[in-house]
Amino acid sequence: MPTEILMPALSPTMEEGTLAKWLVKEGDTVAAGDVIAEIETDKATMEFEAVDEGTIGKILIAEGSEGVKVNTPIAVLLEDGESADDIGTAPAASGAKAAQDAPKAGTADAGAKASPEAKGAAKGAGGSDAPAPPAPAGADGSRIFASPLARRIAADKGLDLAQIKGSGPHGRIVRADVEAAADQPASAAAAPSDAPQADTKADAKPVTMAAGPSGDAVARMYEGRDYEEVKLDGMRRTVASRLTEAKQTIPHFYLRRSVVLDPLLRFRGELNAQLESRGVKLSVNDFVIKACALALQDVPDANAVWAGDRILRLKPSDVAVAVAVEGGLFTPVLKDAHAKTLSALSAEMKDLATRARSRKLSPHEYVGGSMAISNLGMFGIENFDAVINPPHGSILAVGAGVKQPVVGRDGELAVATVMSMTLSVDHRVIDGALGAEYLKAVIGYLESPMLMLA
């Protein structure tokens, strides 16, 4: 029987992707390990290899198709003795959103009929192309599984998905469930039938806020004005979704401290003079990474992440560092950073940043870590607040070193290079006193940099 080739999950967070390019055509013979397609995930374009040998009998999803759900059939593989007549009716390509361009001649896109749910996802409720709101969380913090179209309709109608029972696979909420809830009387849609009805304002649950205006609605505001429409790629769409989710669901609080950099700058200059013959040049950011890693060992309760119904406390110091790339950002992770030398961290960070900018990182290189560092000091930004990258427990925003008048311990006025830092903390994971203890440990290493060599 012909074998379906399914859309693979090429990263731990991938739920859908873009079939960027087919490297084979119908009738081609492939062997296990042959690269048959290029697939764009939320972070990079990756090669997809065949796992079996056979002949490509039918291509179900045309190249350029966006929003193809993981495990959606994208092609059919024929084994020895099988022919195209054995394929029968092509499986529905649920979750695939057709590319904006018309299907190219010779592809089998016409044979891949999208399900009603998928067609709705391609065109938002009411014909809008607005992206679906991010997946919401229940009262206990667990994720509510709902299709993109169901989330969009619920947002448009002001419905709380936590109060809707899903009829899809594994209880997933689909379009029909939301439309059925919308047709019910307001009191029935707002709470389960067996739940007591609130009769006081104190007992009333907060109403879920509707999503912002659709893309078409925003565009109408600028009719007659000259503008360029920029299509969202997978990375920008994912960044927007994750940061919106982070600000809506993570209880951020902020701790601010300044660090006097002059001792570190002198120490860095001495080390770089000695390391010059080895081609090593340490940056201030290398010292910040090392300081954060060592501080996580000193304050182990801060080395933690939020896992929905539990907290995970990590043993090693795995530190993520934000790297700006065209169209978004990566947060490659320096694993076991506390155990590596400054020169090793510097070399690894340069390599990760270079490959991040060319989108050549593998998923395991940017997944994980308990905290992140975002350094905008090289752009002249003196201070800012960074958004936590879930499931991290914190993120450190690092500003530029600026010469300022300071009062020394002896009470005399002097000029020093001062760097501002803000620690954004997930209050579910780290309390105020614990966050303050961790930030104090980071500053201790930066102001006494020789401790990082101990």
C-alpha positions in Angstrom: 0.0 0.0 0.0 1.4 3.5 -0.9 3.0 5.3 2.1 2.2 8.9 3.0 5.1 11.2 3.6 4.0 13.5 6.4 5.0 17.1 7.3 7.8 16.6 9.9 8.3 18.3 13.2 11.8 19.8 12.6 12.0 21.6 15.9 10.5 20.9 19.4 8.2 24.0 19.0 7.1 23.5 15.4 3.4 23.1 14.9 3.3 24.1 11.3 5.7 25.2 8.5 6.1 26.3 5.0 6.9 23.8 2.3 9.5 26.1 0.7 10.7 24.0 -2.1 10.4 20.5 -3.5 13.7 19.0 -4.6 12.0 16.0 -6.3 9.1 15.6 -8.7 6.5 13.0 -9.3 8.1 9.8 -10.7 11.5 10.4 -9.2 13.1 7.5 -7.3 14.5 8.3 -3.9 16.5 6.4 -1.3 16.6 6.8 2.5 18.7 9.9 3.3 18.0 11.7 0.1 17.0 15.3 0.6 13.6 15.7 -1.0 12.4 19.1 0.2 13.3 22.4 2.0 10.9 23.3 4.8 10.8 26.6 6.6 10.1 26.3 10.3 9.5 29.1 12.7 13.3 29.7 12.9 15.1 28.4 9.8 14.8 26.7 6.5 15.9 23.1 6.9 16.4 20.1 4.6 13.9 17.2 4.8 15.3 13.7 4.1 13.4 10.7 2.9 13.3 7.8 5.5 12.4 5.1 3.0 13.2 4.2 -0.6 10.6 4.3 -3.4 9.1 6.5 -6.1 7.4 9.8 -5.5 3.9 8.8 -6.7 2.0 12.1 -5.9 2.9 15.5 -4.5 0.0 16.6 -2.3 1.2 20.0 -1.2 2.7 22.5 -3.6 5.9 24.3 -2.9 5.3 27.7 -1.3 2.3 26.5 0.7 2.3 28.0 4.1 0.7 26.9 7.4 1.1 23.2 6.7 0.4 21.4 10.0 2.8 18.8 11.3 1.8 15.3 10.3 -0.2 16.5 7.3 0.4 14.2 4.3 2.5 16.2 1.8 3.3 13.4 -0.7 2.8 9.7 -1.4 5.7 7.3 -1.8 5.2 4.1 -4.0 7.2 1.0 -3.2 8.3 -1.7 -5.8 5.3 -3.0 -7.7 3.0 -0.1 -6.8 1.7 2.4 -9.3 -0.1 5.7 -9.2 -3.4 3.7 -9.6 -2.8 2.4 -6.1 -3.0 5.8 -4.6 -6.7 6.3 -4.8 -8.2 9.4 -3.4 -5.5 11.8 -2.1 -5.7 12.5 1.6 -7.0 15.9 2.6 -4.2 18.4 3.3 -5.7 19.7 6.5 -3.8 22.7 7.9 -2.2 23.7 4.6 -2.7 27.3 3.6 -2.3 27.8 -0.1 0.5 30.1 -1.3 -0.6 33.5 -2.5 0.6 32.7 -6.0 -1.5 30.4 -8.1 -0.4 26.7 -8.1 2.3 26.0 -10.6 1.5 23.8 -13.6 2.4 20.2 -13.2 2.0 20.2 -9.4 -0.6 18.1 -7.6 -1.9 20.9 -5.5 -5.3 20.6 -7.1 -5.5 17.1 -5.7 -4.9 18.2 -2.2 -8.2 19.5 -1.0 -8.1 21.5 2.2 -10.6 20.7 4.9 -13.2 23.4 5.9 -11.1 24.1 9.0 -8.0 24.7 7.0 -9.8 26.9 4.5 -11.1 28.9 7.4 -7.6 29.2 8.8 -6.4 30.6 5.4 -9.1 33.2 5.5 -9.9 34.6 8.9 -13.4 34.9 10.2 -15.3 37.3 7.9 -12.6 36.9 5.2 -9.8 38.5 7.2 -6.2 37.5 6.7 -5.4 38.4 10.3 -3.3 35.8 12.2 -5.0 33.8 14.9 -4.5 34.9 18.5 -2.0 32.9 20.4 -3.1 29.7 22.2 -4.7 30.7 25.5 -4.1 29.1 28.9 -6.7 27.7 31.3 -7.2 28.8 34.9 -4.6 26.3 36.0 -2.0 27.5 33.5 -2.4 24.6 31.2 -2.7 25.2 27.4 -6.2 25.1 25.8 -5.9 23.3 22.5 -7.9 25.1 19.8 -7.5 25.5 16.0 -6.3 28.8 14.7 -9.7 29.5 13.2 -11.5 28.6 16.4 -9.2 31.0 18.3 -9.9 33.8 15.8 -13.7 33.4 15.8 -13.7 33.2 19.6 -11.7 36.4 19.8 -13.9 38.2 17.3 -17.1 37.2 19.3 -15.5 37.8 22.7 -15.9 34.1 23.8 -13.8 32.5 26.5 -12.3 29.3 25.1 -11.8 28.0 28.6 -15.7 27.7 28.8 -16.0 25.8 25.5 -15.9 22.0 25.3 -14.0 20.8 22.2 -15.2 18.0 20.0 -12.0 17.6 17.9 -9.3 15.0 18.4 -8.1 14.9 22.1 -10.7 17.5 23.0 -9.3 20.1 20.6 -11.7 23.1 20.1 -12.7 23.5 16.4 -14.8 26.0 14.4 -18.1 24.2 15.0 -17.6 24.3 18.8 -17.1 28.0 18.8 -20.0 28.7 16.5 -22.2 26.5 18.6 -21.2 28.4 21.7 -21.8 31.7 19.9 -25.4 30.6 19.1 -26.2 29.9 22.7 -27.7 32.5 25.1 -25.1 34.7 26.7 -25.4 33.1 30.1 -24.9 29.6 28.6 -21.9 30.6 26.6 -20.2 32.3 29.5 -20.2 29.2 31.8 -20.7 25.4 31.7 -24.3 24.3 32.2 -23.6 22.7 35.5 -21.7 25.7 36.9 -23.4 28.0 39.4 -24.3 31.3 37.9 -22.6 34.3 39.5 -25.0 36.8 40.9 -22.6 39.4 42.2 -19.9 41.5 40.5 -17.3 40.1 42.9 -18.0 36.6 41.6 -18.0 37.5 37.9 -15.1 36.3 35.9 -13.1 38.8 33.8 -14.3 38.9 30.2 -11.7 37.7 27.6 -10.7 40.7 25.6 -11.2 40.5 21.9 -8.2 40.6 19.5 -7.2 43.8 17.8 -8.6 44.9 14.5 -8.1 42.7 11.5 -5.4 43.3 8.9 -8.0 44.5 6.4 -9.5 46.9 9.0 -6.1 48.4 9.7 -5.3 48.7 6.0 -8.6 50.7 5.5 -7.4 53.3 8.0 -4.5 54.1 5.6 -6.4 54.2 2.3 -4.9 56.9 0.1 -1.5 56.8 1.9 1.6 55.4 0.4 2.8 52.2 2.2 4.5 48.9 1.5 2.9 45.7 2.7 5.4 43.3 4.2 4.3 39.7 4.3 5.0 37.9 7.6 7.4 35.0 7.4 7.4 32.1 9.8 10.0 33.7 12.1 8.3 37.1 12.4 4.9 35.4 12.9 6.3 33.2 15.7 8.1 36.1 17.4 4.9 38.1 17.4 2.9 35.2 18.8 5.4 34.2 21.5 6.0 37.7 22.7 2.3 38.5 22.8 1.7 35.3 24.8 4.6 36.1 27.1 3.4 39.6 28.0 -0.2 38.3 28.4 0.5 35.2 30.5 3.8 35.8 32.3 3.6 38.0 35.4 6.7 40.1 34.8 8.4 42.2 37.4 11.6 44.2 37.0 14.7 44.6 39.1 17.2 47.4 38.2 20.8 47.8 39.2 23.9 49.6 37.9 27.4 48.2 37.8 30.7 50.1 37.8 32.6 48.7 34.8 36.0 50.2 35.3 37.6 47.2 37.1 36.2 44.9 34.5 37.4 47.0 31.6 40.9 47.2 33.0 40.9 43.4 33.6 39.6 42.7 30.1 42.3 44.9 28.5 45.0 42.9 30.4 43.5 39.6 29.3 43.1 40.6 25.7 46.7 41.7 25.6 47.8 38.3 26.7 45.4 36.4 24.5 46.1 38.4 21.3 48.7 35.9 20.1 45.9 33.2 20.2 43.5 35.3 18.2 41.1 35.7 21.2 39.4 39.0 22.0 37.0 39.0 24.9 34.0 41.3 24.9 32.1 42.8 27.8 29.2 40.5 26.8 31.5 37.4 27.3 32.0 38.5 30.9 28.3 39.1 31.4 27.5 35.6 30.2 30.1 34.1 32.5 28.8 36.2 35.5 25.2 35.1 34.9 26.3 31.5 34.6 28.3 31.5 37.9 25.5 33.4 39.7 23.1 30.7 38.7 25.3 28.2 40.5 25.6 30.5 43.6 21.8 31.1 43.7 20.4 27.7 42.4 16.8 28.5 43.1 17.0 31.2 40.4 18.1 28.5 37.9 14.6 27.5 37.1 11.9 27.5 34.4 8.1 27.5 34.4 6.6 24.2 33.2 2.9 24.8 33.4 2.0 22.7 36.4 5.5 22.7 38.0 8.8 24.4 38.2 11.9 22.8 36.8 15.2 23.7 38.6 18.2 23.1 36.4 21.6 21.9 37.7 23.8 23.2 34.9 23.9 26.9 33.9 22.5 27.0 30.4 22.4 30.6 29.4 20.6 31.9 26.2 21.8 35.0 24.4 19.5 37.0 22.1 21.0 37.5 18.6 19.2 39.9 16.2 18.8 38.5 12.7 16.9 39.9 9.7 13.2 39.6 10.4 13.5 38.4 14.0 15.9 37.0 16.5 17.4 33.8 17.8 18.3 32.9 21.4 21.2 30.3 21.0 22.0 28.6 24.3 25.5 28.3 25.8 25.2 25.0 27.7 27.3 24.4 30.9 28.4 28.1 30.6 29.6 28.0 34.3 32.2 25.3 33.5 33.7 27.0 30.4 36.5 29.4 30.3 36.0 33.0 29.1 37.9 32.3 25.9 35.8 29.2 25.2 32.6 31.1 25.8 33.7 33.9 23.5 34.6 31.5 20.6 31.3 29.6 21.0 29.2 32.7 21.2 30.8 34.1 18.0 30.2 30.8 16.2 26.5 30.6 17.3 25.9 34.3 16.4 27.4 33.9 12.9 25.3 30.8 12.2 22.2 32.4 13.7 22.5 35.3 11.3 22.7 32.9 8.3 19.9 30.8 9.9 22.1 27.7 10.1 21.4 26.8 13.7 20.0 23.4 14.5 16.9 23.4 16.8 18.9 21.9 19.8 21.2 24.9 19.7 18.4 27.4 20.4 16.1 25.4 22.6 16.5 25.3 26.4 18.3 27.4 29.0 16.8 28.8 32.2 17.5 32.5 31.5 18.5 34.8 28.7 20.7 37.9 28.1 19.7 40.7 25.8 22.4 43.3 25.2 21.6 46.5 23.4 24.6 48.4 24.8 26.4 48.2 21.5 23.6 50.2 20.0 24.0 53.0 22.5 20.8 52.0 24.5 21.4 52.9 28.1 18.6 50.9 29.7 15.5 49.0 28.7 13.2 46.2 29.8 13.3 42.9 28.0 10.4 40.4 27.5 10.9 37.0 29.0 11.2 34.2 26.5 9.1 31.3 27.9 9.7 29.0 29.6 12.7 30.9 30.9 12.4 32.3 34.5 14.2 35.6 33.7 16.0 37.7 31.1 18.7 40.3 31.8 18.6 43.5 29.7 22.1 45.0 29.4 22.7 48.6 28.5 25.7 50.6 27.4 28.5 51.6 29.7 28.3 55.4 30.2 30.8 57.7 32.0 29.0 59.2 34.9 29.8 61.1 38.1 29.7 58.7 41.1 30.2 59.1 44.8 33.0 56.7 46.0 33.0 54.8 49.3 35.1 57.6 50.8 32.5 60.1 49.9 34.5 61.8 47.1 33.1 62.5 43.7 34.7 60.7 40.8 33.9 59.7 37.2 33.2 56.0 36.4 31.9 53.9 33.6 28.5 52.7 34.7 26.3 50.1 33.0 22.6 49.7 33.7 21.0 46.3 33.9 17.4 45.3 34.3 16.4 41.8 35.3 12.9 40.8 34.0 11.6 38.0 36.2 8.7 35.6 36.0 7.0 36.0 39.4 5.6 32.4 39.2 9.2 31.1 39.3 11.3 33.7 41.1 10.1 35.9 44.0 11.4 39.5 44.5 14.0 38.7 47.2 15.3 35.7 45.2 15.6 37.8 42.0 17.4 40.5 44.0 19.9 38.0 45.4 20.6 36.6 41.9 21.2 40.1 40.4 23.5 41.0 43.4 25.5 37.9 42.6 25.8 38.8 38.9 27.0 42.3 39.8 29.5 40.9 42.4 31.3 39.0 39.6 31.3 41.9 37.2 32.7 44.3 39.7 35.3 41.7 40.9 36.1 40.0 37.5 39.0 38.0 38.8 36.5 35.8 40.7 35.4 34.5 37.3 38.8 32.8 36.9 38.7 31.1 40.3 
